[in-house]
Amino acid sequence: MDVSYAEDGEACALILQGIWEYARAGQEVILLSPYLPASYAFLTHVLLCAPFLALDALASVSERVRSWRIAPDSGPPPSLRRWFDCFWRVLYRYLTTVLPATAVFQTLRSPGPLPELAPSCWQLFVEVFSCFLLFDMLFFMWHFSMHRVPGLYKRIHQLHHQHHTPFALAAQDASSAELLSLLLLALTSSWVVGCHPLSEAFFHLINSWLAVEDHCGYDLPWALHRLLPCLGGAPYHQAHHSTYSGNYAPYFTHWDLLFGTYCTSVLHSRPE
């Protein structure tokens, strides 16, 4: 048994080292670019939304796919025009605010030379998981504040709540200030944890996927929250969009349970 675990660990380490060497090969200028975080965040978000664009198209013709929608009585899935309008809004905010501002942050952060060795499998797991725990806490505090302070809600967060029934791409359809603040929270989380660059890349990738899945509007049979009960998933976050309160944490449910802000109902009435 111990031999098997050791072999699995060695195989994982070889895979990670291969990925890291491939990423580093002639790409050090790109990996150290202050423009990388915002570019990576935008591109991964758009690419990870592609399966849900296909799912929305299928939902218009497939009753089975429609049955997976959390709010089947909320009307048809978002149209292709709505997807494109959302895409251009998000792109504009990234180009005009998020990209230049995070470039300044990264320049001040001054990342050092890239390490030669990839993280071990255990190191990668611990660093990514630690980032999620820290980011989840910071996001909960910031999101709770935006809902409880009227000025913050009107100036920063209200735009995101234009989507009473969200869809995947709308995960980043928010004000420039909110988009910037959330990316800075993610970058700060990885900086505080002291992540290896490869661990940080995995964290941002999974973070993007979870954000997309949370906003997709589907309670899919294979969704992560069905495998991991500690995650709220799309039903948990859609309840927040429906009630405009509660479920402030992005992924885990423990902060909302602890502070009494956990909500299970998915309502469909816009507050006055």
C-alpha positions in Angstrom: 0.0 0.0 0.0 2.8 2.4 1.0 4.6 1.6 -2.2 1.5 2.3 -4.3 1.1 5.7 -2.6 4.7 6.5 -3.2 4.4 5.6 -6.9 1.3 7.7 -7.2 3.0 10.6 -5.6 6.0 10.3 -7.8 3.8 10.2 -10.9 1.9 13.3 -9.8 5.2 15.1 -9.1 6.5 14.2 -12.6 3.3 15.5 -14.2 3.4 18.8 -12.3 7.1 19.2 -13.1 6.4 18.6 -16.8 3.5 21.1 -16.8 5.7 23.7 -15.0 8.7 23.2 -17.3 6.4 23.5 -20.4 4.9 26.7 -19.0 8.4 28.2 -18.2 10.0 27.3 -21.5 10.6 30.6 -23.2 7.6 32.1 -21.4 9.1 33.7 -18.4 8.4 37.2 -19.7 4.7 36.4 -20.1 4.5 34.6 -16.7 6.0 37.7 -15.0 4.0 40.2 -16.9 1.9 42.5 -14.8 -0.9 42.1 -17.3 -1.1 38.4 -16.9 -3.6 38.1 -14.0 -6.3 40.2 -15.6 -5.8 38.6 -19.0 -5.8 35.1 -17.5 -9.0 35.9 -15.5 -10.9 37.2 -18.5 -9.8 34.5 -20.9 -10.4 31.6 -18.5 -13.8 33.0 -17.6 -14.9 33.3 -21.3 -13.6 29.8 -22.2 -15.2 28.1 -19.1 -18.5 29.8 -20.1 -18.6 28.1 -23.5 -20.1 24.8 -22.3 -22.9 26.7 -20.6 -23.6 28.6 -23.8 -24.1 25.3 -25.5 -26.3 24.1 -22.6 -28.5 27.2 -23.0 -28.9 26.5 -26.7 -29.8 22.9 -25.9 -32.3 24.0 -23.2 -34.4 25.8 -25.9 -35.0 22.4 -27.6 -34.5 19.8 -24.9 -37.0 19.2 -22.1 -34.4 17.2 -20.2 -31.9 20.1 -20.2 -34.7 22.5 -19.2 -35.5 20.3 -16.3 -32.1 21.0 -14.9 -32.7 24.7 -14.7 -33.1 26.0 -11.1 -35.9 28.3 -12.1 -37.7 26.7 -15.0 -40.6 29.1 -14.7 -38.4 32.1 -15.2 -38.6 32.2 -18.9 -36.4 30.8 -21.7 -32.6 30.6 -21.4 -30.7 33.8 -22.2 -30.5 34.5 -25.9 -27.3 34.7 -28.0 -27.8 38.5 -28.2 -27.9 38.7 -24.4 -24.7 36.7 -24.2 -22.9 38.9 -26.7 -24.1 42.1 -25.0 -22.8 40.8 -21.7 -19.4 39.8 -23.2 -18.8 43.3 -24.6 -19.7 44.9 -21.3 -17.3 42.7 -19.4 -14.5 43.1 -22.0 -14.9 46.9 -21.9 -14.5 47.0 -18.1 -11.5 44.7 -18.1 -9.7 46.8 -20.7 -10.5 50.2 -19.2 -10.2 49.4 -15.4 -9.2 45.9 -14.4 -6.2 45.4 -16.7 -4.4 48.6 -15.9 -5.2 48.6 -12.2 -4.1 45.0 -11.6 -0.9 45.8 -13.6 -0.1 48.5 -11.1 -0.8 46.1 -8.2 1.4 43.3 -9.7 4.2 45.8 -10.3 4.1 46.9 -6.7 3.8 43.2 -5.6 7.1 42.6 -7.5 7.0 38.8 -8.1 10.5 37.4 -7.9 12.2 35.0 -10.3 10.3 31.9 -11.2 11.3 28.7 -9.3 12.8 25.9 -11.2 10.9 23.2 -9.4 7.1 22.6 -9.5 5.3 22.3 -6.2 4.7 18.8 -4.8 1.2 17.4 -5.1 0.6 18.0 -1.4 2.0 21.5 -1.6 -0.2 22.3 -4.5 -3.3 20.9 -2.7 -2.6 22.8 0.5 -1.9 26.1 -1.2 -4.9 26.0 -3.4 -7.2 24.9 -0.6 -5.8 27.6 1.7 -6.4 30.2 -1.0 -10.0 29.1 -1.3 -10.6 29.3 2.5 -9.0 32.8 2.7 -10.7 34.1 -0.5 -14.1 32.7 0.7 -13.8 34.6 4.0 -12.6 37.9 2.4 -15.4 37.7 -0.3 -18.0 37.0 2.4 -16.9 40.1 4.4 -16.9 42.3 1.3 -20.1 41.0 -0.2 -21.9 41.3 3.2 -20.7 44.9 3.5 -21.9 45.8 0.0 -25.4 44.6 0.8 -25.5 46.2 4.2 -24.0 49.6 3.3 -26.4 51.4 0.9 -23.7 53.5 -0.7 -21.6 50.5 -1.5 -24.6 48.6 -2.9 -25.7 51.4 -5.2 -22.2 52.4 -6.5 -20.6 49.0 -6.7 -22.8 46.0 -6.4 -26.2 46.9 -7.7 -25.2 46.4 -11.3 -24.5 42.7 -10.8 -28.0 42.2 -9.5 -29.6 43.3 -12.7 -29.6 39.5 -13.4 -32.5 38.3 -11.3 -31.9 34.9 -12.9 -28.2 34.7 -13.6 -26.4 32.9 -16.4 -22.8 31.8 -16.7 -21.2 34.8 -18.4 -23.0 37.1 -16.0 -20.7 35.9 -13.2 -18.5 38.9 -14.2 -21.2 41.2 -15.4 -20.6 43.7 -12.6 -19.3 47.2 -12.1 -15.6 47.9 -12.9 -15.0 48.6 -9.2 -16.5 45.2 -8.2 -14.6 43.3 -10.9 -11.4 44.9 -9.8 -12.0 44.4 -6.1 -12.7 40.6 -6.5 -9.6 40.0 -8.6 -7.6 41.9 -6.0 -9.0 39.7 -3.3 -8.0 36.6 -5.2 -4.5 38.0 -5.9 -4.1 39.0 -2.3 -5.2 35.5 -1.1 -2.5 33.8 -3.2 0.0 36.4 -2.0 -0.8 35.9 1.7 -0.7 32.1 1.3 2.7 32.4 -0.5 1.7 30.2 -3.4 3.9 28.7 -6.0 3.0 30.3 -9.4 1.6 26.9 -10.5 -0.6 26.6 -7.4 -1.8 30.2 -8.0 -2.7 29.4 -11.6 -4.7 26.4 -10.5 -6.4 28.5 -7.8 -7.5 31.1 -10.3 -8.6 28.5 -12.8 -10.8 26.6 -10.3 -12.0 29.9 -8.9 -13.2 31.0 -12.3 -14.9 27.6 -12.9 -16.8 27.8 -9.5 -17.9 31.4 -10.2 -19.2 30.3 -13.6 -20.9 27.3 -12.2 -22.5 29.3 -9.4 -24.1 31.6 -11.9 -25.0 29.1 -14.6 -28.7 28.8 -13.6 -28.6 24.9 -13.7 -28.6 22.4 -10.9 -26.6 19.8 -12.9 -26.4 16.2 -11.8 -22.6 16.3 -12.0 -22.2 19.7 -10.3 -19.4 20.0 -7.6 -21.8 20.9 -4.8 -23.4 17.4 -5.2 -20.0 15.8 -4.6 -18.9 18.2 -1.9 -21.7 19.1 0.6 -19.6 21.9 2.0 -20.2 23.8 -1.3 -23.4 25.7 -1.9 -23.3 25.6 -5.7 -25.7 27.2 -8.2 -28.9 26.8 -6.2 -27.2 28.5 -3.2 -26.1 31.5 -5.2 -29.3 31.8 -7.2 -31.2 32.0 -3.9 -29.1 35.1 -3.2 -29.9 36.6 -6.6 -33.6 35.9 -6.1 -33.9 37.2 -2.5 -31.2 39.9 -2.8 -30.0 38.8 0.7 -28.3 35.9 2.4 -25.8 33.4 1.0 -23.0 36.0 0.8 -20.1 33.6 0.7 -19.1 32.6 -2.9 -18.5 28.9 -2.4 -18.5 27.4 1.0 -21.6 27.6 3.3 -20.0 27.7 6.7 -19.8 31.5 7.0 -23.4 32.0 6.2 -24.4 29.2 8.6 -22.3 30.8 11.3 -23.7 34.3 10.9 -27.3 33.3 10.3 -27.4 34.5 6.7 -27.9 31.1 5.1 -30.9 31.0 2.7 -32.4 27.9 1.0 -35.4 29.4 -0.8 -35.2 30.4 -4.4 -37.9 33.1 -4.7 -38.9 35.0 -7.8 -40.1 38.4 -6.6 -37.9 41.5 -7.0 -37.8 43.6 -3.8 -39.2 47.0 -3.7 
